[in-house]
Amino acid sequence: FFFKQKTAYEIRNCDWSSDVCSSDLAIISAYSNFRQKIYNNQDFRLEFDNFWLLLKQNKELLEQANELPFLLESLKDSKAIYNQFIEIQPSLLARSKNNPEKGLVDKLRYNLDKIFIIKSLKETNQSDIEKSIIALDELLKKSDYQKALQELYNVDKKYQTMLLDLTKSIENRAAIDDIHDKLLAKFSQLMD
């Protein structure tokens, strides 16, 4: 006994009775498993390999995700990104009204009170960097990397060097989320 191995064309070719090719459903299912692992901060390599193997059979979808393997090489999970952010908060918040050269009193204020005290201040009493840190704190807790990236880009230039590594980590996650949005749009087209 032997089984004829199907070509990619034969796999892609649907029977007329179904609306969606089984190969497309396999790709969508594999992607869902892979994305769930990323979302849960779990090891995703096996699921990604399975997804990527199936994706190579669909050039249109592959075009949407071609950067994904490179982005995954330096992917940090949500917890690692948030911890990275927590580590630089004191340095950022320990400034006097956006002046990076001052801030000993403010550093003491941060160390004693932490971010929740700063959050409780009237918005008019918060410095611009404090407002940005509060906004980033909320966005990172929600894993909303695309909006967090925009918030980082709005931070005053004098803080950019302190934020460089965090910005790279969030840019990476935002790019992955962008690919996710593109793939979902394509999957939706396949299902229509």
N, C-alpha and C positions, 0 to 999 in steps of 0.2 A: 504494500500500500504506500502511496505517496500522495501528498497534497500539493496542488499547484499553488505557488506563492503568487499572490496578487501584486500587480504593479500599483504604483501610487495613483495612476490614472483610474484603474479599476476600483481601487479603494474609494477614490473621490467620487466616482460615478455613482449616483444614487439610483435606487429603483424608483420608478415613477409613482409608486403608491405612497411614498413618505415625503413629507415636506422638508425634512432636514436630513442631511447625510449622516450616517452613523459615524463616519470619521470626524465630522464637525462636532457631533455630540461627545465623542471621546475627547476631543481637544478641550471643549468647554468643561467637561468633568475633570480632566487632568489639571486644567488651570484653576478651577475652583479648589481642588485639593491643595495645590501649591500655594495659592493665595491665602487659604485658611491657615496654613503653617506659618506664613509670614505674619499674618494678623495675630496669631497666638504666640509669636516669638519662639517658635520651635524650629528644629532642624528641618530644612525644606529641600535639601539636596536631592533626595530620591524622587520627591514629587516634581521638582523642577526638571530633572533628567527625563522623567516620563513625559511631562508636558512638552519639553523641547523636542523630543524625538517625534512626537505626534505633530507638533507645530511645523516641523520641517516639510511636511507633506502639503502644507497650504501656504503658498508663496505670499498671498495677500495678507494673511494674518502674520506671517513671519516678518514682513516688512514693518508692521506696527510694533513688533517686539524685538527688533534686531539688536538694540542696545542693552537689553535685559541681562545677558550673561556678564557684561562688563560692570554694570551697576551692582549686581549681586556680589561681586568680588569684594567690594568695600562696604557692604550693607551692615549697618548697625541696627540692632533691634530697638524697639520703642523705649524699653527700660534703659538701655545704654545711652541713648540720645538724651533722655530726660535726666539721667545721672550726670552726664556731661554738662548739661545746662545748670543743674543744681550746683556743681562745682564752681562755675564761674559767676553765679549770682552775687556772692559777697563782693567780689571785685567790681562788678558792674554797679551794684547798689551803694557801694561805699564811696560814692562821689557826691560832691556838694553841687547841687543844681547843675548837673551836666559838666562839671569841671573835673576832668580826670586827674588834675594835679592836686586837688584838695580832697578831703574826705575822711580824715581820721575820726572825727566825731560821728560822721555818718556811718563809718565802718563799725564803730562801737554800737551805734543804734541798730544796725542790721544784725550784728552778732547777738545782741540781747533780745531783739524783738522778732527777728525773722520776717519773712515776706508777708505773713498774715497781718502784721501791724501796718506795714506799708499799704496793703490793700485796704485797710480800714480808714486810712487818711482820706480827707476830702480830695477829690481829683485836682483841685486847684493847688493843693499843697504837695502833690506828687511831681517829681521832676520828670522830664521827658523819658529818661532812661528807665525810671521806675514804672512809668505807664507801659513802656515797651516790654519790660520784664514781666509785668503782671499779665499782659496780653499773651506773651510767649508761653508763660506758665500754663494758662488755660488751653491754648492751642495744642501744646505738646501733650498735655494730659488726654486730649481728645484724639491724638495722632493725626491732626489736620496739618500735614506737612506743607501743603501748597500755601495755605494762609500763613503759617508760621514763617515760611521763607519770605513772603512779602513783608511781614512785620520786621524780620531781620534786615531786609534791604532798606527799610525806613529808619533804622537806628543811625544816629549821628555818626559821621565818618570817624571821629576820634575813638569810637569803641569798636570799630570794625576789626582791628587786629586781635582784640580779645575774643572776638566772636568767630574768627576765621575757621577753626576746626569744627565748631558747632554748625556754622553755615554750610560747610562741605557735607557734613553728615545729613543735614536737612535737605540740601539740594539733591543728594542721592535719593533719599526717600521720596521727595516730591517728584523726581523724574520717574521713579517706579510707579508712583500713583498716577502720573500722567499716562504712562503706558497702559496701566490698568484701565483708565477711562477710555482710551482708544480701543482696547481689546473688547471692553464691554459694549461699545458702540457697534463694533464689527459683529460680535456675537448676537446682538440684538437684530442686526440686519439679516444674519443667517437664519434666525428664528422666525422672521416675518415671512 
